[in-house]
Amino acid sequence: MKIICSQSELKNNLSLVSRAVPGRPTHPILANVLLVADSEKNTVTLTGFDLSLGMRTSFAAEVEQEGNITIPAKLFNDIVTRLPEGEITISFDPDDLDDNPLVAIESMYGKFQLRGVSGEEFPELPTVEKEEALMLPVTSLSEGLKGSLFAASNDEAKQVLTGIHLTRNLDTLEFAATDGHRLAVVKTTDEKEASEDGDGNSEDNTDDISISEEQNFTMTIPARALRELEKILTLAKEEDNVALYVDDGQVVFELGLQNLTSRKLDGAYPNYNQLIPTAFDRTMVVERKRLIESLERVSVLLDQKNNMVKFSIDADNGQLFLSVEANELGNAKESISAEITGDNFEIGFNIRYLMDGLKALSSNDITFHFNGPIQPVIVTPLSGLQMTYLIMPVKL
């Protein structure tokens, strides 16, 4: 095998698939990246796989001799990242395949050799029968993931809660995530906005995506896989669509030459809609950015033992007072103007959970919906993205 490619192209694509390479592989071959060179298409394809998450990407290269090989991902990535921009040549002697050949990586400044392993030993990515792709707009996916991923559980013992529950009902995509302490629900639309041409006629500059009831779905996908998808989406154009293929156990997302494969999570996701209150005793509208800045300042006095911020709501004067008490360090207090309906009262929050939700909201002004001091609190944006953030208070 012999290929000549751009250092920047190789670096970017290698960095992408390396995120699917496990830190502690259950089999040595999984610590490697699979490289396949196709002389007919003049492309190089890279694959990383940990038996749960798989990532594959292709890019153009000059393929003088096709072949395939697996190369230790970390070393390969470390070397390519440090090489100068320009052409890189990667090659090995196919006669050495049985003896784990030395793969040569050459640039204008020198040459590295890494011990490779035959690509035949690399496990195949799970396949999904590709009857018809479900087309999802990049903007809808990006908005939904930003507003939900932070709320998924990191506790593997909670299994299904480590995923994002994704539902499509005709033109609506709904994303839900909870770790038992907070819940984020985002609804986005698949509909494309039409624009007007110079004659005032409405025209749609994007491909029309007609959605039937047969294309509705509901499933839970590991948050880890969707965090990688979110990174892929940052490279896409707003008007792009992601092709989604689904079967009983797997999902495949495709965007151009990039492909992400993930297992689905088993188990019934909680009926989260039942957890969201629909009636409230009090509401408070505040400026989101101002609240975040105040929380960041008072949080300087917090530590792992004490991470609570107290809200004292003064409806009479239209003020929200934030306070933190740290017995061994001191205390902090700030006030913010707010539009308040209902009586005065006090409530406490885990400041990290509160900040996570505020940063995911996109609107300038947000509304807090309260009942009692130990009842779930709902935070919603005043405009823009349709998002509901439920957070459980901390007992004062």
Backbone torsions as a table, in degrees:
resi	resn	phi	psi	omega
1	MET	NA	140.3	175.4
2	LYS	-151.1	125.7	178.1
3	ILE	-132.7	152.6	172.8
4	ILE	-125.0	125.6	-175.8
5	CYS	-144.7	171.3	178.4
6	SER	-79.2	135.7	178.5
7	GLN	-59.7	-41.7	-177.3
8	SER	-68.0	-40.1	177.6
9	GLU	-63.1	-45.9	-179.9
10	LEU	-63.7	-44.8	-178.5
11	LYS	-60.2	-47.7	-177.0
12	ASN	-64.9	-43.9	-178.3
13	ASN	-73.0	-35.8	177.7
14	LEU	-67.4	-39.9	177.9
15	SER	-60.9	-37.6	-179.6
16	LEU	-64.5	-54.9	-174.8
17	VAL	-73.0	-22.6	-180.0
18	SER	-64.4	-20.3	179.9
19	ARG	-71.3	-13.8	176.4
20	ALA	-96.4	2.2	179.6
21	VAL	-86.5	124.5	-176.6
22	PRO	-70.0	145.5	176.8
23	GLY	-70.5	-35.0	177.8
24	ARG	-125.4	81.9	-174.0
25	PRO	-66.8	142.7	176.6
26	THR	-75.9	-16.7	176.5
27	HIS	-140.5	136.7	-175.0
28	PRO	-52.3	-36.2	-175.6
29	ILE	-63.5	-24.9	-177.7
30	LEU	-72.9	-12.6	175.0
31	ALA	-80.2	-2.6	-178.0
32	ASN	-103.8	160.6	170.6
33	VAL	-104.6	135.4	177.2
34	LEU	-86.7	126.4	177.0
35	LEU	-114.3	123.9	178.7
36	VAL	-122.9	124.6	179.1
37	ALA	-106.7	127.5	-177.3
38	ASP	-114.8	111.2	-176.5
39	SER	-74.8	-25.4	-179.7
40	GLU	-70.7	-42.5	-179.5
41	LYS	-94.4	-8.9	-174.7
42	ASN	53.4	51.7	178.5
43	THR	-131.8	154.3	172.1
44	VAL	-116.7	132.2	178.6
45	THR	-115.5	130.8	178.6
46	LEU	-115.2	141.0	-179.1
47	THR	-136.7	134.9	170.0
48	GLY	-122.9	145.8	-172.7
49	PHE	-156.9	131.8	176.5
50	ASP	-115.7	18.3	-178.9
51	LEU	78.7	-7.4	175.1
52	SER	-120.4	-47.5	178.9
53	LEU	-114.5	130.4	176.9
54	GLY	-126.0	138.9	177.0
55	MET	-130.1	133.7	-177.7
56	ARG	-136.7	138.0	179.1
57	THR	-146.6	151.7	-179.3
58	SER	-128.0	152.4	176.1
59	PHE	-151.3	160.7	-176.5
60	ALA	-75.0	142.4	177.5
61	ALA	-157.2	163.5	174.6
62	GLU	-89.8	110.5	-177.0
63	VAL	-102.3	103.3	179.6
64	GLU	-80.8	-31.9	177.9
65	GLN	-147.4	120.1	-175.4
66	GLU	-77.9	168.1	-179.8
67	GLY	162.0	-177.3	176.5
68	ASN	-145.7	151.6	-176.9
69	ILE	-159.9	152.7	170.6
70	THR	-109.9	142.0	-174.5
71	ILE	-129.9	139.0	178.7
72	PRO	-51.9	120.2	-169.5
73	ALA	-62.6	-46.8	-174.6
74	LYS	-65.8	-47.2	179.4
75	LEU	-63.3	-44.5	-179.4
76	PHE	-59.2	-46.7	-179.5
77	ASN	-64.7	-44.0	-179.6
78	ASP	-60.9	-40.9	-178.8
79	ILE	-69.1	-50.8	-175.7
80	VAL	-62.4	-38.3	179.6
81	THR	-61.0	-34.0	-175.7
82	ARG	-90.5	-9.0	179.4
83	LEU	-73.2	151.8	178.6
84	PRO	-70.9	158.4	175.8
85	GLU	-63.6	149.3	-177.9
86	GLY	133.0	-164.7	-176.7
87	GLU	-81.1	142.8	174.4
88	ILE	-124.0	138.0	175.7
89	THR	-111.6	129.4	177.6
90	ILE	-121.7	129.6	-176.0
91	SER	-155.5	159.1	168.9
92	PHE	-156.3	160.6	-179.0
93	ASP	-85.5	116.6	-178.3
94	PRO	-60.4	-21.8	178.6
95	ASP	-67.7	-17.4	-178.0
96	ASP	-93.7	4.5	-172.8
97	LEU	-55.7	-37.8	-178.0
98	ASP	-68.9	-17.1	-175.1
99	ASP	-110.8	26.1	-176.6
100	ASN	52.0	81.8	-170.5
101	PRO	-67.0	157.2	171.3
102	LEU	-82.2	122.3	-180.0
103	VAL	-94.4	122.4	-178.1
104	ALA	-89.3	132.9	176.6
105	ILE	-121.8	108.6	-171.8
106	GLU	-117.3	136.3	173.1
107	SER	-127.1	-174.8	-178.3
108	MET	-65.4	-20.1	-175.0
109	TYR	-99.0	-16.4	-177.5
110	GLY	169.3	-162.3	-170.9
111	LYS	-144.0	134.8	171.5
112	PHE	-114.3	152.6	172.9
113	GLN	-130.8	127.5	179.0
114	LEU	-120.3	142.8	179.0
115	ARG	-76.3	118.5	179.6
116	GLY	-99.1	172.3	177.0
117	VAL	-131.5	141.7	-178.3
118	SER	-50.5	136.5	179.0
119	GLY	-66.5	-17.1	-179.8
120	GLU	-65.0	-23.8	-178.5
121	GLU	-83.1	-11.5	-176.7
122	PHE	-76.6	132.3	-177.9
123	PRO	-66.9	144.7	177.9
124	GLU	-71.6	141.2	172.1
125	LEU	-65.6	143.4	176.3
126	PRO	-58.2	143.8	-179.4
127	THR	-106.6	148.6	175.4
128	VAL	-120.8	129.8	-179.3
129	GLU	-63.1	116.9	-172.2
130	LYS	-92.4	79.8	177.2
131	GLU	-78.6	-58.7	179.6
132	GLU	-147.2	129.5	-179.1
133	ALA	-76.6	144.0	169.2
134	LEU	-91.9	117.0	-174.8
135	MET	-91.2	122.9	-178.6
136	LEU	-118.3	126.0	179.2
137	PRO	-63.7	139.6	179.1
138	VAL	-57.4	-41.8	-177.6
139	THR	-63.3	-41.2	179.9
140	SER	-64.6	-45.0	179.1
141	LEU	-62.7	-45.5	-177.4
142	SER	-61.5	-45.7	-179.4
143	GLU	-63.9	-43.9	-178.1
144	GLY	-65.7	-40.3	179.9
145	LEU	-70.0	-40.5	179.1
146	LYS	-61.2	-37.2	-175.7
147	GLY	-86.5	-0.5	-175.9
148	SER	-131.3	-32.9	-171.6
149	LEU	-57.3	-36.7	-175.7
150	PHE	-63.5	-22.7	-174.3
151	ALA	-92.4	-4.8	179.3
152	ALA	-71.5	150.5	-178.3
153	SER	-74.1	145.7	173.2
154	ASN	-98.2	0.0	-176.9
155	ASP	-88.7	107.4	-177.1
156	GLU	-60.2	-23.4	179.3
157	ALA	-66.5	-21.2	-179.5
158	LYS	-86.7	-2.7	172.6
159	GLN	44.7	-92.4	-171.3
160	VAL	-63.6	-24.8	179.6
161	LEU	-76.8	-7.8	175.0
162	THR	-82.8	4.4	-179.5
163	GLY	-116.2	173.4	172.9
164	ILE	-103.8	127.8	178.1
165	HIS	-87.2	115.3	-174.0
166	LEU	-111.8	126.1	-179.2
167	THR	-129.1	133.7	170.2
168	ARG	-118.0	128.8	174.9
169	ASN	-126.7	98.3	-174.0
170	LEU	55.1	-113.9	-173.4
171	ASP	-92.4	8.4	-177.7
172	THR	-110.0	129.8	173.0
173	LEU	-107.3	128.1	178.9
174	GLU	-119.1	130.8	179.2
175	PHE	-114.6	132.1	178.2
176	ALA	-135.8	140.2	177.7
177	ALA	-147.0	139.7	176.8
178	THR	-149.7	148.2	173.6
179	ASP	-117.7	11.3	179.7
180	GLY	97.4	-18.0	178.9
181	HIS	-108.9	-24.9	179.2
182	ARG	-148.8	161.8	-177.8
183	LEU	-140.4	130.4	175.7
184	ALA	-119.3	128.9	177.8
185	VAL	-128.3	126.1	-180.0
186	VAL	-125.4	133.6	174.9
187	LYS	-116.0	127.2	176.1
188	THR	-125.5	168.3	-177.9
189	THR	-116.3	146.6	175.6
190	ASP	-82.3	-12.2	-173.4
191	GLU	-66.8	139.7	175.9
192	LYS	-93.0	138.2	178.5
193	GLU	-79.5	135.3	177.3
194	ALA	-87.1	149.8	177.6
195	SER	-119.2	162.5	-179.6
196	GLU	-97.4	138.9	176.5
197	ASP	-84.4	-174.9	-175.5
198	GLY	-63.3	-23.6	-179.4
199	ASP	-91.7	6.2	179.3
200	GLY	84.6	6.1	179.4
201	ASN	-85.8	143.6	179.5
202	SER	-80.4	132.1	177.2
203	GLU	-140.3	151.0	-179.7
204	ASP	-106.2	117.6	-176.3
205	ASN	-86.5	4.4	-179.4
206	THR	-121.2	165.6	177.9
207	ASP	-64.3	135.0	178.1
208	ASP	-75.5	130.6	178.8
209	ILE	-112.6	102.9	178.0
210	SER	-87.7	132.9	-173.7
211	ILE	-118.7	129.8	179.1
212	SER	-108.2	165.4	179.7
213	GLU	-61.5	-28.0	179.8
214	GLU	-65.8	-19.7	-179.8
215	GLN	-92.9	2.2	173.3
216	ASN	-66.6	150.1	178.0
217	PHE	-155.4	162.8	170.2
218	THR	-145.6	130.6	-177.1
219	MET	-163.1	162.8	178.2
220	THR	-118.1	125.9	-175.2
221	ILE	-118.2	136.0	-179.6
222	PRO	-52.5	134.5	179.7
223	ALA	-60.9	-33.0	-179.8
224	ARG	-59.1	-43.2	179.2
225	ALA	-65.5	-40.1	-177.5
226	LEU	-73.2	-25.6	173.2
227	ARG	-65.6	-36.7	176.4
228	GLU	-70.0	-38.1	176.3
229	LEU	-62.0	-40.1	179.6
230	GLU	-58.9	-38.9	178.9
231	LYS	-67.8	-37.8	177.3
232	ILE	-63.5	-39.3	-177.0
233	LEU	-64.5	-25.4	179.4
234	THR	-65.8	-18.6	180.0
235	LEU	-90.6	-6.4	-174.2
236	ALA	-91.5	165.4	173.6
237	LYS	-88.7	153.4	-177.2
238	GLU	-57.7	-33.7	-175.7
239	GLU	-84.4	-3.0	-178.7
240	ASP	-71.0	159.2	174.2
241	ASN	-123.4	146.8	176.2
242	VAL	-101.5	131.0	176.7
243	ALA	-87.2	127.3	179.5
244	LEU	-114.7	127.0	175.2
245	TYR	-116.4	136.1	-173.2
246	VAL	-132.2	140.5	165.0
247	ASP	-135.9	-165.9	-172.9
248	ASP	-61.3	-35.4	-173.7
249	GLY	-118.4	-13.9	-171.6
250	GLN	-131.4	157.8	168.2
251	VAL	-130.9	148.5	175.6
252	VAL	-130.1	125.6	174.0
253	PHE	-105.8	132.0	178.4
254	GLU	-125.5	130.2	174.6
255	LEU	-135.2	105.9	-176.2
256	GLY	59.5	-123.9	-178.9
257	LEU	-93.4	9.0	-179.5
258	GLN	-107.1	140.3	-171.1
259	ASN	-138.3	129.9	176.2
260	LEU	-123.6	126.4	179.9
261	THR	-115.2	134.4	179.5
262	SER	-145.6	149.2	171.0
263	ARG	-74.3	156.7	171.0
264	LYS	-90.7	155.5	178.3
265	LEU	-88.3	134.8	178.0
266	ASP	-82.0	160.3	175.4
267	GLY	105.0	155.7	-179.3
268	ALA	-80.9	128.7	177.0
269	TYR	-78.0	143.6	-179.0
270	PRO	-56.9	146.6	176.2
271	ASN	-77.2	82.4	-170.2
272	TYR	-68.7	-24.6	-179.4
273	ASN	-63.0	-27.6	178.3
274	GLN	-71.0	-18.7	-177.1
275	LEU	-84.1	-15.4	-173.1
276	ILE	-89.9	115.0	178.3
277	PRO	-63.3	153.1	179.5
278	THR	-115.1	-11.2	178.5
279	ALA	-128.1	144.5	-174.1
280	PHE	-139.2	149.9	178.9
281	ASP	-85.6	-29.7	-173.9
282	ARG	-141.2	151.8	170.9
283	THR	-135.6	155.0	178.5
284	MET	-145.5	124.9	176.9
285	VAL	-105.0	125.8	179.7
286	VAL	-134.8	162.9	174.6
287	GLU	-79.2	120.7	-172.8
288	ARG	-60.2	-50.0	-176.7
289	LYS	-61.3	-41.7	-179.9
290	ARG	-62.9	-40.7	179.5
291	LEU	-65.7	-42.6	178.7
292	ILE	-60.9	-44.3	-179.3
293	GLU	-61.3	-42.0	178.9
294	SER	-65.5	-42.9	179.3
295	LEU	-62.3	-39.0	179.6
296	GLU	-64.4	-35.8	-179.6
297	ARG	-71.0	-49.5	-176.8
298	VAL	-70.2	-22.1	-178.7
299	SER	-70.1	-10.4	178.1
300	VAL	-57.7	-29.8	-177.1
301	LEU	-89.0	-0.9	-177.5
302	LEU	-89.6	156.5	174.8
303	ASP	-142.8	-171.3	-176.3
304	GLN	-66.1	-28.7	-179.4
305	LYS	-78.4	-31.5	-178.3
306	ASN	-132.0	106.7	-179.0
307	ASN	-125.8	28.1	-176.7
308	MET	-102.1	136.0	170.7
309	VAL	-113.6	137.8	-179.7
310	LYS	-101.7	132.2	172.5
311	PHE	-99.0	123.2	170.9
312	SER	-111.4	113.3	-172.4
313	ILE	-100.0	117.1	-178.1
314	ASP	-106.7	91.8	-176.7
315	ALA	-67.9	-32.2	-177.0
316	ASP	-62.0	-38.4	-176.7
317	ASN	-108.2	3.7	179.1
318	GLY	62.6	45.4	-178.0
319	GLN	-130.2	141.9	169.6
320	LEU	-110.2	122.6	177.1
321	PHE	-103.7	125.3	175.9
322	LEU	-102.9	133.9	179.1
323	SER	-142.9	146.9	178.0
324	VAL	-130.2	133.3	176.8
325	GLU	-116.3	120.9	175.7
326	ALA	-125.1	101.1	-170.4
327	ASN	-50.3	-43.2	-174.5
328	GLU	-86.2	-13.1	-174.6
329	LEU	-112.1	-41.9	-176.3
330	GLY	145.6	-150.0	179.8
331	ASN	-151.8	165.3	-180.0
332	ALA	-143.7	148.0	180.0
333	LYS	-150.1	135.4	175.4
334	GLU	-137.5	160.6	177.2
335	SER	-128.1	150.0	-179.9
336	ILE	-136.5	140.6	173.9
337	SER	-68.2	141.3	-178.4
338	ALA	-149.9	151.3	171.9
339	GLU	-94.2	113.4	-170.5
340	ILE	-121.5	134.5	170.0
341	THR	-119.4	139.3	-178.2
342	GLY	106.7	-175.3	-174.9
343	ASP	-83.4	164.8	172.5
344	ASN	-66.8	144.4	172.2
345	PHE	-169.0	171.4	-178.5
346	GLU	-122.9	147.9	-179.5
347	ILE	-153.9	150.3	-179.5
348	GLY	-116.4	150.5	179.6
349	PHE	-135.6	150.0	163.6
350	ASN	-69.4	117.3	-170.6
351	ILE	-65.1	-33.3	-179.8
352	ARG	-67.9	-44.5	178.6
353	TYR	-61.5	-40.2	-179.6
354	LEU	-65.5	-45.8	-179.4
355	MET	-63.7	-40.0	179.3
356	ASP	-56.2	-46.2	-178.6
357	GLY	-68.1	-41.7	-179.3
358	LEU	-62.7	-38.2	-179.0
359	LYS	-71.4	-25.5	179.8
360	ALA	-80.8	-23.9	177.7
361	LEU	-72.8	148.1	-173.1
362	SER	-109.1	-14.2	-173.7
363	SER	-79.8	154.2	177.5
364	ASN	-66.9	-40.5	-179.9
365	ASP	-115.9	142.5	-178.1
366	ILE	-130.1	157.0	-179.3
367	THR	-116.5	128.6	170.3
368	PHE	-95.7	134.2	178.1
369	HIS	-115.6	119.0	-174.0
370	PHE	-116.8	151.7	161.1
371	ASN	-120.5	-117.5	179.1
372	GLY	-80.7	170.7	-177.4
373	PRO	-69.0	-10.5	175.9
374	ILE	-122.0	13.2	178.2
375	GLN	-94.5	153.2	179.6
376	PRO	-54.4	140.8	178.1
377	VAL	-108.9	136.5	179.4
378	ILE	-109.9	132.6	176.3
379	VAL	-118.8	129.3	-179.8
380	THR	-134.7	152.1	175.3
381	PRO	-76.2	149.7	179.5
382	LEU	-77.7	-21.4	179.0
383	SER	-153.5	173.0	175.2
384	GLY	80.4	-136.1	-173.3
385	LEU	-56.1	136.2	178.6
386	GLN	-83.5	95.5	-175.2
387	MET	-132.1	140.0	174.8
388	THR	-122.1	124.9	178.0
389	TYR	-118.7	116.6	178.0
390	LEU	-102.8	130.7	178.7
391	ILE	-133.8	134.7	177.4
392	MET	-82.9	132.1	178.8
393	PRO	-70.0	165.1	173.1
394	VAL	-102.9	134.2	-178.3
395	LYS	-65.8	129.3	-179.6
396	LEU	-73.6	NA	NA
